[in-house]
């Protein structure tokens, strides 16, 4: 991968992360915790929303890339 491509990816991800500053506090105010596999395997609406938004960002900005996540498709 070329240096310019890496810089573009870095800048894009940093901008996306900065956009979370407005979203996360509102999500935390309305936090809901559920379980996945058992009572010790917790997931919150914050986790789900951030993962969904990142998947959307990735699909729109870098369609040739894929998200590899522990809780993907669950």
N, C-alpha and C positions, 0 to 999 in steps of 0.2 A: 504494500500500500504506500502511496506517495505521501510525502510530508504534508503537502497541501490538503490532501484528503483527510489526514489525521487531524489537522488543525480545524478543518470544517466540522468534522464530527465532534471534536472537543468543544468548539464554540457553540454548536447547536445543542449539545447535551447540557452545557452550562446554562444556556438561556432557558432551556426547558426546566431545569432544576430551580432557577431563580423564579420562574412562574409559580412554583409550588408555595412560595411564601404567602401568597394570597389565598390559597386553597386549603392548606393543611390546618390552620387554626379553626376554620369553619367546620371542617370534618371532625376535628378533635372535640369541638363543642357538642357534637351530636354523635359521639362515638358509640358504636354497638359492637360487642364482642360475641363471636360465635365459635363453635368448635368444628373441626374438620373430621378427623378420624377418631379422636377420643377427647376426653375432657382436658387433657394437657396440651392438645394441639390447637392452639387458639389462633383466630384470625379476626381482624377488625375491618369495619367498613373503610377505614383509612387505608389499610393494606390493599384491599380489593380495588378501591378507587384509584389509588396511585398506580397500581399495576395495569389497570385498564387504560388509564390515560397514557402511561408510558408505551403500552402496546400500540395505541392509536398514533402517538408521536412517531414511533419507530416505523409503523406501516406507511405513514404519510411522508416522512422525511427520508427514510432509508428503507425502501421496500425490499431491497435485496438482503437485508439483515433480519435476523430472527431473535426473539426474546427467549432466553433460557432461564426459567424461574422454577423454584421449588414448588410453588403452588399453582403453576400454570394449568389451565383447563380444569380447575377444581372448584 
